Amino acid sequence: MLDVMVNDEYKLTSDGMQIVIMRKHIIDPTKSPIFDETKHSAEIREEWKTWKYSGKVEQALEVILRQRVFESDAVTLKELHQEIITFKQYVKSLFEGDSQ
């Protein structure tokens, strides 16, 4: 099955019928209301969770780009435009084999 890292925050997998966009979550068990230090580990861990579904890899990458725009800290259109261009160039480099 498909298992491709897009960047540190997203990866693409498949379930045989569609593309699954996975998003990394940092879990701090001590923040849980049911955390009990005598029963649970306090170790912070990473988990990949299903975030969205897509029919094509290209659509999945567009969904990730759109989310990055929503979460951007840009304060000008120029900054936002540069972030979009940078991500698109990064994705292009992945297709060309310039990055891992």
SULPE-V968647 format. One record per residue. N is the residue number from 1. RES is the residue in one small letter. BURIAL is + if it has 9 or more other C-alpha atoms within 8 Angstrom, else -. Layout:
# SULPE-V968647
((N | RES | BURIAL) (N | RES | BURIAL))
This chain:
# SULPE-V968647
((1 | m | -) (2 | l | -) (3 | d | -) (4 | v | -) (5 | m | -) (6 | v | +) (7 | n | -) (8 | d | -) (9 | e | -) (10 | y | +) (11 | k | +) (12 | l | +) (13 | t | +) (14 | s | +) (15 | d | -) (16 | g | -) (17 | m | -) (18 | q | +) (19 | i | +) (20 | v | +) (21 | i | +) (22 | m | +) (23 | r | +) (24 | k | +) (25 | h | -) (26 | i | -) (27 | i | -) (28 | d | +) (29 | p | +) (30 | t | -) (31 | k | -) (32 | s | -) (33 | p | -) (34 | i | -) (35 | f | +) (36 | d | -) (37 | e | -) (38 | t | -) (39 | k | -) (40 | h | -) (41 | s | -) (42 | a | -) (43 | e | -) (44 | i | -) (45 | r | -) (46 | e | -) (47 | e | -) (48 | w | -) (49 | k | -) (50 | t | -) (51 | w | -) (52 | k | -) (53 | y | +) (54 | s | +) (55 | g | -) (56 | k | -) (57 | v | -) (58 | e | -) (59 | q | +) (60 | a | +) (61 | l | -) (62 | e | -) (63 | v | -) (64 | i | +) (65 | l | +) (66 | r | -) (67 | q | -) (68 | r | -) (69 | v | +) (70 | f | -) (71 | e | -) (72 | s | -) (73 | d | -) (74 | a | -) (75 | v | -) (76 | t | -) (77 | l | -) (78 | k | -) (79 | e | +) (80 | l | +) (81 | h | -) (82 | q | -) (83 | e | -) (84 | i | +) (85 | i | -) (86 | t | -) (87 | f | +) (88 | k | -) (89 | q | -) (90 | y | -) (91 | v | +) (92 | k | -) (93 | s | +) (94 | l | +) (95 | f | -) (96 | e | -) (97 | g | -) (98 | d | -) (99 | s | -) (100 | q | -))
